Amino acid sequence: MIDYKVVQDEEVTVLLDDLLELYGYDFTNYSKASIKRRVNRLFSLDRFPSFAEFRYRIKNDPGYLRRFIEQITVPVTEMFRDPAFYRTLREEVLPILGTYPLIRIWHAGCATGEEVYSMAIMLKEANLLHKSLLYATDINPEVLERARKGIFPLSQMKHYSENYISSGGKNDFSSYYSANYDMAKFDTVLTGKMIFATHNLVSDRSFNEFQLILCRNVLIYFDKDLQARVFQLFDESLDNLGFLALGSKETLRFSAIASKFKQVSAKEKIWRKMA
């Protein structure tokens, strides 16, 4: 019987060095404990007999490299996740964005895109989608491709519909997608306003000016130095009076840019950049 050992700290470092040197993926400033936990989960799940074989497969099998990247970048999301957050966006942020002639929104680390579709639905209901562009980026091209298609398991729609209603949605949620066997395909009216592109928050620069940036439950996997670099990127990418939305366990407080922002809601992690 094979003894499936644990990938050690120094071996995780070797893998991260490989990824940076061979493919340009820089995970060296991600939370070490989080990366190690996910590497070991995959190592065990795929039943590698040794670290050497695990490393060889990552370096030489493009298909397995994609699997590795997908597993360690945690593409976990859902539509209208944290409904109270979306209600605050709907009631306090979108009316202000509606005063702009063009609304640019950046979903950074969008994973499979459920939150991008949530935003498009809210913009449509606020009669703002026609003058909006939603930029959806992620480091992982595999999950971006799934996001671009706008096809999600039909089994999740009941939960998503409940989230939608809790967020203040008034329409029939099923009107936004068509069911085909066990999958739901979202309306092309929504996808027509989305631009999908790979973007690495670690190494890539700002690429536009936005009125709203959402990056939820991504920064918790970064160490403090990398968080600071990403906050600087967001500051450079936001219009004056633009909004920044983070995940429930993330905060601008104590960051170098904190003095430039004012929190919009006492409960939700949404800030506005001061002029």
C-alpha positions as CSV (number, residue, x, y, z in Angstrom):
1,M,0.0,0.0,0.0
2,I,1.3,3.4,-1.0
3,D,2.0,5.8,1.9
4,Y,0.7,9.2,0.7
5,K,3.0,11.7,2.4
6,V,2.5,15.4,3.0
7,V,4.2,18.0,0.7
8,Q,6.6,19.9,3.0
9,D,7.1,23.6,3.2
10,E,10.4,23.6,1.2
11,E,8.7,21.5,-1.5
12,V,5.8,24.0,-1.8
13,T,8.4,26.7,-2.3
14,V,10.0,24.6,-5.1
15,L,6.6,24.3,-6.8
16,L,6.0,28.1,-6.5
17,D,9.4,28.8,-8.0
18,D,8.7,26.4,-10.9
19,L,5.4,28.2,-11.6
20,L,7.0,31.6,-11.6
21,E,10.1,30.6,-13.7
22,L,8.3,28.5,-16.3
23,Y,4.9,30.1,-16.6
24,G,5.0,33.5,-14.9
25,Y,2.4,32.6,-12.3
26,D,3.6,34.4,-9.1
27,F,2.1,32.8,-5.9
28,T,5.1,33.6,-3.7
29,N,3.3,36.2,-1.7
30,Y,0.1,34.2,-1.2
31,S,-0.6,33.0,2.3
32,K,1.8,30.1,2.9
33,A,-0.6,28.1,5.1
34,S,-3.4,28.5,2.6
35,I,-1.3,27.5,-0.4
36,K,0.2,24.5,1.4
37,R,-3.2,23.3,2.5
38,R,-4.5,23.4,-1.1
39,V,-1.4,21.8,-2.6
40,N,-1.7,18.9,-0.1
41,R,-5.3,18.5,-0.8
42,L,-4.6,18.1,-4.5
43,F,-1.6,15.9,-3.9
44,S,-3.7,13.5,-1.8
45,L,-6.8,13.7,-4.1
46,D,-4.8,12.7,-7.2
47,R,-2.9,10.0,-5.3
48,F,0.7,10.9,-6.2
49,P,3.2,8.4,-4.8
50,S,5.9,11.0,-4.5
51,F,6.6,14.7,-4.6
52,A,8.9,14.2,-7.6
53,E,6.1,12.8,-9.7
54,F,3.7,15.5,-8.6
55,R,6.3,18.2,-9.6
56,Y,7.1,16.4,-13.0
57,R,3.4,16.3,-13.9
58,I,2.9,20.0,-13.1
59,K,6.0,21.0,-15.2
60,N,5.3,18.7,-18.2
61,D,1.5,18.2,-18.5
62,P,-0.3,21.4,-19.6
63,G,-3.7,19.9,-18.8
64,Y,-2.6,19.1,-15.3
65,L,-1.0,22.5,-14.9
66,R,-4.5,24.0,-15.6
67,R,-6.0,21.7,-12.9
68,F,-3.3,22.7,-10.4
69,I,-3.9,26.5,-11.0
70,E,-7.6,26.1,-10.8
71,Q,-7.4,24.2,-7.5
72,I,-5.0,26.6,-5.7
73,T,-6.7,29.8,-6.9
74,V,-10.0,28.8,-5.1
75,P,-12.7,29.7,-7.6
76,V,-15.5,29.5,-5.1
77,T,-18.5,31.8,-5.6
78,E,-22.2,32.1,-6.0
79,M,-24.8,34.5,-7.4
80,F,-25.9,37.3,-5.0
81,R,-23.5,35.9,-2.4
82,D,-24.1,37.7,0.9
83,P,-27.5,39.2,-0.1
84,A,-27.2,42.2,2.3
85,F,-24.1,43.3,0.5
86,Y,-26.0,43.3,-2.8
87,R,-28.9,45.1,-1.3
88,T,-26.5,47.9,-0.2
89,L,-25.1,48.1,-3.7
90,R,-28.6,48.2,-5.1
91,E,-29.8,50.9,-2.8
92,E,-26.8,53.1,-2.0
93,V,-24.2,52.6,-4.8
94,L,-26.1,52.1,-8.1
95,P,-28.2,55.3,-7.8
96,I,-24.9,57.3,-7.6
97,L,-23.4,55.3,-10.5
98,G,-26.5,56.1,-12.5
99,T,-25.4,59.8,-12.7
100,Y,-22.4,58.8,-14.8
101,P,-22.6,58.8,-18.7
102,L,-20.7,55.5,-18.8
103,I,-20.3,53.1,-15.9
104,R,-17.1,50.9,-15.8
105,I,-17.1,48.1,-13.2
106,W,-14.2,45.8,-12.6
107,H,-14.7,42.3,-11.0
108,A,-11.2,41.4,-10.0
109,G,-10.7,37.7,-9.4
110,C,-14.1,36.9,-10.8
111,A,-13.7,33.1,-10.8
112,T,-16.6,31.4,-12.7
113,G,-18.4,34.7,-13.0
114,E,-21.5,34.3,-10.8
115,E,-21.0,37.7,-9.2
116,V,-20.6,39.4,-12.6
117,Y,-23.9,38.1,-13.7
118,S,-25.5,39.2,-10.4
119,M,-24.2,42.7,-11.1
120,A,-25.5,42.7,-14.7
121,I,-29.0,41.7,-13.4
122,M,-29.0,44.5,-10.9
123,L,-27.8,47.0,-13.5
124,K,-30.6,45.9,-15.9
125,E,-33.2,46.3,-13.2
126,A,-31.9,49.8,-12.4
127,N,-32.1,50.6,-16.2
128,L,-28.3,51.1,-16.2
129,L,-27.0,48.1,-18.1
130,H,-27.2,49.9,-21.5
131,K,-24.5,52.3,-20.4
132,S,-22.3,49.9,-18.4
133,L,-19.3,47.8,-19.1
134,L,-18.4,45.0,-16.8
135,Y,-14.7,43.9,-16.9
136,A,-14.3,40.4,-15.4
137,T,-10.8,39.3,-14.8
138,D,-9.1,36.3,-13.2
139,I,-5.6,34.7,-13.2
140,N,-7.2,31.4,-14.3
141,P,-8.2,31.1,-18.0
142,E,-10.2,27.9,-17.4
143,V,-12.6,29.5,-15.0
144,L,-12.8,32.6,-17.2
145,E,-14.0,30.5,-20.1
146,R,-16.7,29.0,-18.0
147,A,-17.7,32.5,-16.9
148,R,-17.8,33.7,-20.5
149,K,-20.3,31.0,-21.5
150,G,-22.8,32.0,-18.7
151,I,-23.9,28.4,-18.2
152,F,-24.4,27.2,-14.6
153,P,-26.0,24.1,-13.0
154,L,-29.8,24.3,-12.9
155,S,-29.6,22.7,-9.4
156,Q,-28.1,25.9,-8.0
157,M,-30.9,28.2,-9.3
158,K,-33.2,27.8,-6.4
159,H,-30.5,28.9,-4.0
160,Y,-29.5,31.8,-6.3
161,S,-33.1,32.8,-6.6
162,E,-33.5,33.0,-2.8
163,N,-30.3,35.1,-2.7
164,Y,-31.6,37.4,-5.4
165,I,-34.9,38.0,-3.6
166,S,-33.1,38.6,-0.3
167,S,-30.9,41.2,-2.1
168,G,-34.0,43.2,-3.1
169,G,-34.7,41.6,-6.4
170,K,-38.4,42.0,-7.5
171,N,-38.6,40.0,-10.8
172,D,-38.9,36.4,-11.5
173,F,-35.3,35.2,-11.4
174,S,-35.9,32.5,-13.9
175,S,-36.6,35.2,-16.6
176,Y,-32.9,35.8,-16.8
177,Y,-32.0,32.3,-18.0
178,S,-33.2,29.5,-20.1
179,A,-33.1,25.9,-18.8
180,N,-31.6,23.2,-21.0
181,Y,-31.6,19.8,-19.5
182,D,-29.7,20.2,-16.2
183,M,-28.0,23.5,-17.0
184,A,-29.1,27.2,-17.0
185,K,-27.9,29.6,-19.7
186,F,-28.1,33.3,-18.9
187,D,-29.4,35.8,-21.3
188,T,-27.0,37.2,-23.9
189,V,-28.3,40.7,-23.0
190,L,-26.3,40.3,-19.8
191,T,-23.1,38.8,-21.4
192,G,-23.1,41.4,-24.2
193,K,-21.9,44.0,-21.6
194,M,-19.2,41.8,-20.2
195,I,-15.5,41.8,-21.1
196,F,-13.5,38.8,-19.9
197,A,-9.7,38.8,-19.7
198,T,-6.9,37.2,-17.8
199,H,-5.3,39.5,-15.3
200,N,-2.8,38.8,-12.5
201,L,-3.4,41.0,-9.5
202,V,0.2,40.2,-8.4
203,S,2.1,41.4,-11.5
204,D,-0.2,43.1,-13.9
205,R,-0.9,46.9,-13.9
206,S,-4.0,49.0,-14.0
207,F,-5.8,48.9,-17.4
208,N,-8.6,51.4,-17.1
209,E,-10.4,53.8,-14.8
210,F,-13.4,52.4,-13.0
211,Q,-16.4,53.8,-11.0
212,L,-16.7,50.5,-9.0
213,I,-14.2,47.7,-8.3
214,L,-15.3,44.5,-6.6
215,C,-12.7,42.0,-5.3
216,R,-14.4,39.8,-2.8
217,N,-12.8,36.9,-0.9
218,V,-9.5,37.1,-2.9
219,L,-7.3,39.2,-0.6
220,I,-7.7,36.8,2.3
221,Y,-5.4,34.4,0.5
222,F,-2.6,37.1,0.1
223,D,0.0,38.1,2.7
224,K,0.1,41.7,4.0
225,D,2.7,43.0,1.5
226,L,0.8,41.6,-1.5
227,Q,-2.5,43.0,-0.1
228,A,-0.8,46.4,0.1
229,R,0.3,46.2,-3.6
230,V,-3.2,45.2,-4.7
231,F,-4.8,48.1,-2.7
232,Q,-2.4,50.4,-4.5
233,L,-3.5,49.0,-7.8
234,F,-7.1,49.5,-7.0
235,D,-6.4,53.1,-5.8
236,E,-4.8,53.8,-9.2
237,S,-7.7,52.2,-11.1
238,L,-10.5,54.0,-9.3
239,D,-12.0,57.3,-10.4
240,N,-12.3,60.0,-7.7
241,L,-15.5,59.2,-5.8
242,G,-15.4,55.7,-7.2
243,F,-16.4,52.7,-5.0
244,L,-14.3,49.7,-3.8
245,A,-16.1,46.5,-2.5
246,L,-14.3,43.8,-0.6
247,G,-15.3,40.5,1.0
248,S,-16.8,40.1,4.5
249,K,-13.4,39.2,6.1
250,E,-11.4,41.9,4.2
251,T,-10.8,45.5,5.1
252,L,-9.2,48.7,3.9
253,R,-8.6,49.7,7.5
254,F,-4.9,49.9,8.5
255,S,-3.9,50.0,4.8
256,A,-1.7,52.7,3.3
257,I,-4.7,54.0,1.2
258,A,-7.2,53.9,4.1
259,S,-7.2,57.7,4.6
260,K,-8.4,58.3,1.0
261,F,-11.5,56.3,1.5
262,K,-14.7,56.5,3.5
263,Q,-16.8,53.4,4.4
264,V,-20.3,53.6,2.8
265,S,-22.1,51.2,5.1
266,A,-21.4,50.3,8.8
267,K,-22.0,46.6,8.0
268,E,-20.9,46.1,4.4
269,K,-17.3,46.2,3.2
270,I,-17.9,49.0,0.6
271,W,-15.7,52.2,0.5
272,R,-15.9,55.4,-1.5
273,K,-12.8,57.2,-2.7
274,M,-12.8,60.8,-1.6
275,A,-12.1,63.5,-4.1
